[in-house]
Every structure is written in structure tokens, then in C-alpha cells.
Amino acid sequence: MRYTVREGLLWIGLLLLLHAALLVLFVVDPPDESRGFLFEFGAGLGFLGMGFFVAQFITTGRFPRVAPSYGSDIVLQFHRFAGIAGVVLIVLHPVFIIIADPSYVRFFDPTDNFFRAAGMFAVSFSIMAILLTSVSGVPKWMNYEHWRLTHAALAVAIVFIGMVHGLQVGHYLDTLWKQLIWVASVVFSIGLLVEVRLLRPLRMRRHPYRVVSVKPERGNAWTLELAPVGHEGLDFEAGQFAWISVGDSPFQLQQNPFSIGSATGDTHLLFTAAVAGDFTASLPTLKPGDRAWIDGAYGSFTIPENARGLYFIAGGSGVVPVLSILRTMDKRKDLRPVTLLYGNPSLEEVLFYDELNDLQSRLNLKVVHFLEDDVPDEDGFEKGFITKDHIDRYLPNDENRYAYYTCGPAPLMNIAEKSLREMGSTGGALFPSVLTLSKPA
């Protein structure tokens, strides 16, 4: 990504301060009596865990200003691991308190206080459920949209019950200003979810789109073309992605992220995806005139201004944001050198093969196709998977002035990221833009 070590440390520091913000309520103006180190340590973990959970509503990847340089993928990875850390902190909170004073097991006793015990069991179930679904990913028996909704509902339940629990105990929230901050933080976090799920669709209603065409592509993929209805269209940069929902209303449970294939400034939006799930399988059934809705644009897989050239490593549908950049460069007559290493199982599955050939004749572009079988005996083709040796072989002479990107299946991205970072560090100078990562959206 386009950041320095200093900027990276600054962002990490700010995020950690944000996650630890509620701990201030525990530290500042504490009660006079101390109940022992283990007890106080456990109580502090509860405040810290709540801070981690509240902050996760910000790092959901749907807010462009949260990570303008780092990209949604990295933010979502941080969100995942910070959320798991929050779960661990919340779980350890009662463990240490009960070890310090076993009488606090009564908080789980419905005969002592039914509603309190019900809340404890509810939050315990929610924590375990959100942990399991975060670690293992989307269960096979649940589609992604229902998983997202369940994930959000569990998170809301955890922070709401945590808020009520803190107010009921009241030992560390014994002043009005602490109570107001405690409640405001939870209301704010839930408000962010309301923004994404309610207010944003309300605004989207003023900017509908219609399906212009659905065109079949190589490799069992389809290109969806959308046109704005009654407005100027989406303001986006080449390489970004957007969330699409199809139907008469933007209040759809099913929202799908897709890379934008259009050039910057184009009014019509092009989205290309291989059939791999419920929504992509429904693409061929869409008809011209069907209503669609766009939430975006997001992502930082974009054209740098100061790089001398661009170096792409892509696989399958990961070429779509690359093509958006190439189309934009063609439109702008940008003749900076570009190298694209593009992997596919076979020539018949290479997306936009003819267009890539045409772009090579107009841009300062070199495309190298990596195919698993049936490799043509001519320049521009390699047999097998993209490896570190291939990446090294096609590096430009002035590699330290290039921007580097990778988008494709996880194994390809892992190889590309590791290889470029190793070559950048062992070569004596880090690549200026280092690396831009993006999963195919």
C-alpha cells in the first residue's frame, strides 16, 4: 500500500487508542476502595473489551474515510482480528473476577436475579457465536447475506447488554459524565450500523440504476452494464469497487461487492464476475430495464500519480480492476510502462483476451499469460503458475519507481505479496508504493 512506516505506526496507534478509549472511564477517578489486583484486572478487561467491540462498528470497511490509503481488505482483516481480541477480553473479564471472588458466580444464577442471569447467558451465547463464525467464516448452510445480518445482530446484542451491565453494576460508572460517555459510545456504534443499513439505502433511493445489458464472457463469467437513471452517475477512481443490489428497492438483504471495470469518468458502469455463488449465478437472468442500486465507490486499488510505471499480478476475475486502470490509462493517453502477469487455467478462460491484446498496441503495456495447460508456443505465454522467479524475471530495470498490485485467488496473492516484499527488502530499497492488495470483488 502507499504508506510509510511512520504513517503505518501512526494509524495503528490511533486505532489502538480508539479501541482502548473506554478504559479511560475505568482509570480516571476510580472508586476509593480496591477489591484486589485480580478483581480490578478483570474489571479493566471488561472496559477494554467493550472498547474493542464498539470500535469494530467503525472498521467494517464501509466507510471510505477510515482507510483512504490502506484499502478495505486490510481494514477488514484488522476488524476480524481486533474483534477476536475483543471476544477474548470479554470472556476473560468474568473469569478473573470469579477467580478473585467466587461469589460473583451468582451473576449467572437466575434464582438470584433472573433478568441479570438472562443477560449474562445471552451475551455469553452471542460472544461464542460471533467468535465461531468469525474464525471459521461463513457456514456452508448459511449464505453470506444472512451471515452478515447475523454477525451484526450478535455484535449489537453484545454491546447493548454490555452497556446495561456496566450501568447496573455502577461501581466504575458512578458519575453522570462517565455514564453519558458509556451510553454515547454504544449509541454511536449502533448508529453506524443504522447508517449503513437504513440511512444509506434511503439516500441511494435518489440515485437508481437500470440494467442495460448482461453479456457472457470467457470462463463462465458475465459482464453487467448499469446506467444511471436521473442522475450523473458514480464518482469513482479506476480500480475501485462498489456494492450492488438488484430489485425495486435499495433495502435489499443481498448486497454484493464487485470491482468496477469501467474507465474513470464513464457514466455506464461495467461489472464482470465469474459464476461462483447465488448472485453471480443469477446474472444471466437479469433483463434490460431491471432496477439496480450502487453503494460506493470503495477501495484504494487505484492509479498512483508519482509512480513511473505499474506492475500487476492478477488471476482470474482479479483482472477486472486492472482492466479498469488500463482503460483509464488508454482514455488519458497515459503511456507509462505497465507489466501484467495474468494467470488462468486455460486460454479459453482468459477474461478480455482480445481487449488486452488491443491495449498492448495502444499502451506501453506488456501482458504475460500464465496457463496451466494448452500454452501457445509464442511470446507472451508461460506454462504453469506464477512464481517468485517469474515475478523477478519480469521486474523492470527501475523497479523501485514502480507501483505494485496483486489481485486474484488467495494462493496467488500470498506468493505475490511475499515475493515482492522479499525482493524489495533484499534489493536494498523498498518499493515506493510497496504493494496494493485486493481480493476479486
RACOR-V629486 format. One record per backbone hydrogen bond with DSSP energy under -1.0 kcal/mol. NH is the residue of the N-H (numbers start at 1). CO is the residue of the C=O. Records with the same first field share a line. If there is no record, write none. Layout:
NH=CO + CO
//
This chain:
3=1
8=4
9=5
10=6
11=7
12=8
13=9
14=10
15=11
16=12
17=13
18=14
19=15
20=16
21=18
23=20
24=21
25=22
27=23
28=24
40=36
41=37
42=38
43=39
44=40
45=41
46=42
47=43
48=44
49=45
50=46
51=47
52=48
53=49
54=50
55=51
56=52
57=54
58=55
59=55
66=63
71=67
75=71
76=72
77=73
78=74
79=75
80=76
81=77
82=78
83=79
84=80
85=81
86=82
87=83
88=84
89=85
90=86
91=87
92=88
93=89
95=91
96=92
97=93
98=94
99=95
100=96
101=97
104=101
105=102
106=103
107=104
108=105
109=106
112=109
113=109
117=113
118=114
119=115
120=116
121=117
122=118
123=119
124=120
125=121
126=122
127=123
128=124
129=125
130=126
131=127
132=128
133=129
134=130
135=131
136=132
142=139
147=143
148=144
149=145
150=146
151=147
152=148
153=149
154=150
155=151
156=152
157=153
158=154
159=155
160=156
161=157
162=158
163=159
164=160
165=161
166=162
167=163
168=164
169=165
170=166
179=175
180=176
181=177
182=178
183=179
184=180
185=181
186=182
187=183
188=184
189=185
190=186
191=187
192=188
193=189
194=190
195=191
196=192
197=193
198=194
199=194
200=195
202=198
203=199
204=200
205=201
206=203
207=204
209=292
210=227
211=290
212=225
213=225
215=223
217=221
222=273
223=215
224=271
225=213
226=269
227=210
229=208
240=237
241=298
242=258
243=295
244=256
245=293
247=291
252=250
256=244
258=242
260=240
261=270
266=263
269=226
271=224
273=222
275=220
281=277
285=282
286=283
289=211
290=287
292=209
293=245
295=243
298=241
302=300
308=401
310=337
311=403
312=339
313=405
314=341
315=407
316=343
318=315
319=316
320=317
323=319
324=320
325=321
326=322
327=323
328=324
329=325
330=326
331=327
332=328
334=329
338=364
339=310
340=366
341=312
342=368
343=314
344=370
349=346
350=347
353=350
356=352
357=353
358=354
359=355
360=356
363=359
365=363
366=338
368=340
369=380
370=342
371=382
373=345
378=376
382=369
384=371
391=387
392=388
393=389
394=390
395=392
401=398
402=399
403=309
405=311
406=436
407=313
413=409
414=410
415=411
416=412
417=413
418=414
419=415
420=416
421=417
422=418
423=419
424=420
425=421
426=422
427=423
428=425
435=433
436=404
438=406
//
